[in-house]
Amino acid sequence: MLRARDKHHRKAIRQLANRWVGILHACLEQGCLYDEEIAWPTKKELAA
């Protein structure tokens, strides 16, 4: 998806890493376990 938006590999990797750091920070701050459905919602869930 990122390459379709004209993002180069390095920028795509950095954006993905930033997303993972944000997810990790939220899990540690809230004391909850990682849940893929919350971290990476599908497009249908985002539209709802």
C-alpha positions in Angstrom: 0.0 0.0 0.0 2.8 2.4 0.8 4.5 1.9 -2.5 1.3 2.6 -4.3 1.4 6.0 -2.5 4.9 6.6 -3.9 6.7 5.8 -0.7 10.2 4.4 -1.1 11.3 1.3 0.8 13.2 3.2 3.5 10.2 5.5 4.2 7.9 2.5 4.3 10.1 0.6 6.8 10.4 3.7 9.0 6.6 4.3 8.9 6.0 0.6 9.9 8.5 0.8 12.7 6.9 4.0 14.0 3.5 2.2 14.0 5.0 -0.8 16.0 6.6 1.6 18.5 3.3 3.3 19.0 1.5 0.0 19.5 4.2 -1.2 22.0 4.0 2.1 23.9 0.2 1.8 24.2 0.4 -1.8 25.4 3.0 -0.9 28.0 1.2 2.2 29.1 -2.2 0.6 29.5 -0.9 -2.7 30.8 -2.7 -4.8 28.1 -1.6 -7.6 25.8 -1.1 -7.1 22.1 -4.3 -7.7 20.1 -3.9 -7.8 16.3 -7.5 -6.9 15.7 -7.1 -3.6 17.6 -3.6 -2.8 16.3 -4.3 -3.5 12.6 -8.1 -3.0 12.0 -9.4 -4.0 8.6 -10.8 -1.3 6.2 -14.3 -2.5 7.0 -13.8 -1.8 10.7 -12.3 1.6 10.0 -15.4 2.6 7.9 -17.8 1.6 10.7 
